[in-house]
Amino acid sequence: MTFSPELEARFERFLAKYPADRKRSALIPMLIYGQDEVGSITDEFVEEVAKRVGVTPLEVREVAGFYSMLHYKPMGKYHVQVCTNISCLLTGGEELYERACHKLGLGHKQVSADGRISLEEVECMGACSWAPAVQINYDFYHDVTPEQLDKLLDGLKAGKEPEQISEVPKVNC
Amino acid sequence: MYNQPSPLEVQVLTRRFRLPNSHKIETYLANDGYKAVEKALGMTQDEIINEVKASGLRGRGGAGFPTGMKWSFVPRTSPKPKYIMVNADESEPGTCKDRLLMEFDPHQLIEGIIIAGLAIGAQQGYIYIRGEFRYLIEHMDRAIAEAYQRGFLGSNIFGRGVTFNLATHSGAGAYECGEESALLESFEGKRGNPRIRPPFPAVAGAYQCPTILNNVETYCAVPSIILGGAQYFAGLGSPKNGGTRLFCLSGHVNKPGVYELPMGFNLMRMINEVGGGIRGGKKLKAVIPGGSSCPVLKADECDLAMDFDSVAAAKSMLGSGGVIVMDEDTCMVKAALRIMKFYAHESCGWCIPCREGTAWLKKLLQRFHDGMGTKSDIVLIGDLSKNMLGRTFCPLGDAAAMPTIAFVEKFREEFEAHLDGKPCPYEKSSRLVAA
């Protein structure tokens, strides 16, 4: 299996972070960064990572199954994650999630037919004081209003990149 | 910063947050940065640990264990390498402070980690950052690179012949990995199941080697302690509760945000004067004082000093500093249900009382909220919760049980209001919480 030169370089750096006889520590970072490029935790990817960190493919699957950000089927190019945990629940997160379901015609962990957008109801993402919060891939959106959510989702559906939807800025540096 | 400061804040850990380019090493160096570690390089291990002990610093992750004492448990004579682990797996619902500490002042964290390394003679540190915080992993990597460039990290730090290396480590989505022993398992590339203790991480942590494991905010306090002195830091807080705390106000307040306040700050003042009171002029109903695993407080219990001991005396916990405020229109059954849904999702499945208990409690609370509960279910919810307490390897079982017991005991009338097919009195239209 081949990866992009950037991902190969990243894997090298990951493997160098840990003691030489503890390569397995690189497993989870490799899986999550690798998933971004591969699309999901495929059989081929599992075998490749297993070889590189020196464990069996079964051990990789055992680990991958534990972590909620690792997916066995590809999510959309834009993975919309709406938090409905307690602080977001109190400030309208549940309404946002339902709105997203209706607007996208998708349920929890479902992907649009063109593979462009997926939706997930997620647990606390650490934005409680700026609730309700949404993440698209790794980007945070704080204090999201229903109107802003509409703009984001309409924009994504119309083929825009999140960065082009300037009315709703992402917050992270 | 994502919110306006409050004039009532005492900014120690956050004092550089609003400077331009606060995350750059130049800004940090121009504002006392890396002076504490230079001072620590002239101190013995005992002197550093004693200073941290005398400061009254207690773990900011939730348990509030005295930090200096934790450090003193590391065996000095062990021939094994020693490790510094940083818990940046911030995922307790209601908590959003470590994000800011890393985003706005990453070098304060790095300096605190190096000092911890000096205190126990560790040469390697790792920052375990939750996978959702991808931008912070890259942000911390850039800050770490700056520190290497200046010779503050590496094989001869500050030209003093001491080695200390530091790297970030990405998680991949699991609340359980915020628990110290599960974090170590996950760090080693395994499922995030907890370990049986003893031995504790101080003796057998990362790779079964002596390890200090603390929360981001705990390490961030260390430079201020070393530079300002233990007495200065202790004097900021209340007895046995040194320093300040980053409180994350969320929910139904007018001005939610992260505020640095002295330990022991009154909770009602926090809600009304820092948080600007309840939204829409509504009345306060309840507060979860330290993240979702802490028992709820009724409005009349909120005239309370926010330090570890005072909140414990009120039969709750200061926890991770997540203060979740709920107004009079909040359904307590629904709040209990949403919190249980979270714990059922996050239970790692290792211990049966937690795996089965959280799943059954979620079903019971869901049935209750849907109006199909029976009076005996109220008793059953309490019994199931109590059967989880103290019967699991890690605190997740307790974290799920304790708030549930409090919700049922303190708001029993709200549970009774849902009985016999009655719709939730707080909802305009009855709907199911997505399973």
Boltz contact constraints between the chains, C-beta under 6 A:
constraints:
  - contact:
      token1: [A, 17]
      token2: [B, 167]
      max_distance: 6.0
  - contact:
      token1: [A, 22]
      token2: [B, 207]
      max_distance: 6.0
  - contact:
      token1: [A, 24]
      token2: [B, 189]
      max_distance: 6.0
  - contact:
      token1: [A, 25]
      token2: [B, 188]
      max_distance: 6.0
  - contact:
      token1: [A, 25]
      token2: [B, 189]
      max_distance: 6.0
  - contact:
      token1: [A, 27]
      token2: [B, 189]
      max_distance: 6.0
  - contact:
      token1: [A, 28]
      token2: [B, 172]
      max_distance: 6.0
  - contact:
      token1: [A, 29]
      token2: [B, 170]
      max_distance: 6.0
  - contact:
      token1: [A, 32]
      token2: [B, 131]
      max_distance: 6.0
  - contact:
      token1: [A, 32]
      token2: [B, 170]
      max_distance: 6.0
  - contact:
      token1: [A, 32]
      token2: [B, 172]
      max_distance: 6.0
  - contact:
      token1: [A, 63]
      token2: [B, 191]
      max_distance: 6.0
  - contact:
      token1: [A, 66]
      token2: [B, 191]
      max_distance: 6.0
  - contact:
      token1: [A, 67]
      token2: [B, 172]
      max_distance: 6.0
  - contact:
      token1: [A, 67]
      token2: [B, 173]
      max_distance: 6.0
  - contact:
      token1: [A, 67]
      token2: [B, 174]
      max_distance: 6.0
  - contact:
      token1: [A, 68]
      token2: [B, 173]
      max_distance: 6.0
  - contact:
      token1: [A, 69]
      token2: [B, 131]
      max_distance: 6.0
  - contact:
      token1: [A, 69]
      token2: [B, 172]
      max_distance: 6.0
  - contact:
      token1: [A, 69]
      token2: [B, 173]
      max_distance: 6.0
  - contact:
      token1: [A, 70]
      token2: [B, 172]
      max_distance: 6.0
  - contact:
      token1: [A, 85]
      token2: [B, 93]
      max_distance: 6.0
  - contact:
      token1: [A, 85]
      token2: [B, 342]
      max_distance: 6.0
  - contact:
      token1: [A, 86]
      token2: [B, 93]
      max_distance: 6.0
  - contact:
      token1: [A, 86]
      token2: [B, 292]
      max_distance: 6.0
  - contact:
      token1: [A, 86]
      token2: [B, 324]
      max_distance: 6.0
  - contact:
      token1: [A, 86]
      token2: [B, 338]
      max_distance: 6.0
  - contact:
      token1: [A, 86]
      token2: [B, 339]
      max_distance: 6.0
  - contact:
      token1: [A, 87]
      token2: [B, 94]
      max_distance: 6.0
  - contact:
      token1: [A, 87]
      token2: [B, 250]
      max_distance: 6.0
  - contact:
      token1: [A, 87]
      token2: [B, 251]
      max_distance: 6.0
  - contact:
      token1: [A, 87]
      token2: [B, 324]
      max_distance: 6.0
  - contact:
      token1: [A, 89]
      token2: [B, 338]
      max_distance: 6.0
  - contact:
      token1: [A, 90]
      token2: [B, 251]
      max_distance: 6.0
  - contact:
      token1: [A, 90]
      token2: [B, 252]
      max_distance: 6.0
  - contact:
      token1: [A, 121]
      token2: [B, 434]
      max_distance: 6.0
  - contact:
      token1: [A, 123]
      token2: [B, 342]
      max_distance: 6.0
  - contact:
      token1: [A, 124]
      token2: [B, 91]
      max_distance: 6.0
  - contact:
      token1: [A, 124]
      token2: [B, 93]
      max_distance: 6.0
  - contact:
      token1: [A, 125]
      token2: [B, 132]
      max_distance: 6.0
  - contact:
      token1: [A, 126]
      token2: [B, 90]
      max_distance: 6.0
  - contact:
      token1: [A, 126]
      token2: [B, 96]
      max_distance: 6.0
  - contact:
      token1: [A, 126]
      token2: [B, 99]
      max_distance: 6.0
  - contact:
      token1: [A, 127]
      token2: [B, 96]
      max_distance: 6.0
  - contact:
      token1: [A, 128]
      token2: [B, 94]
      max_distance: 6.0
  - contact:
      token1: [A, 128]
      token2: [B, 96]
      max_distance: 6.0
  - contact:
      token1: [A, 128]
      token2: [B, 248]
      max_distance: 6.0
  - contact:
      token1: [A, 128]
      token2: [B, 250]
      max_distance: 6.0
  - contact:
      token1: [A, 129]
      token2: [B, 96]
      max_distance: 6.0
  - contact:
      token1: [A, 129]
      token2: [B, 248]
      max_distance: 6.0
  - contact:
      token1: [A, 129]
      token2: [B, 250]
      max_distance: 6.0
  - contact:
      token1: [A, 129]
      token2: [B, 256]
      max_distance: 6.0
  - contact:
      token1: [A, 129]
      token2: [B, 257]
      max_distance: 6.0
  - contact:
      token1: [A, 129]
      token2: [B, 258]
      max_distance: 6.0
  - contact:
      token1: [A, 130]
      token2: [B, 2]
      max_distance: 6.0
  - contact:
      token1: [A, 131]
      token2: [B, 250]
      max_distance: 6.0
  - contact:
      token1: [A, 138]
      token2: [B, 134]
      max_distance: 6.0
  - contact:
      token1: [A, 172]
      token2: [B, 135]
      max_distance: 6.0
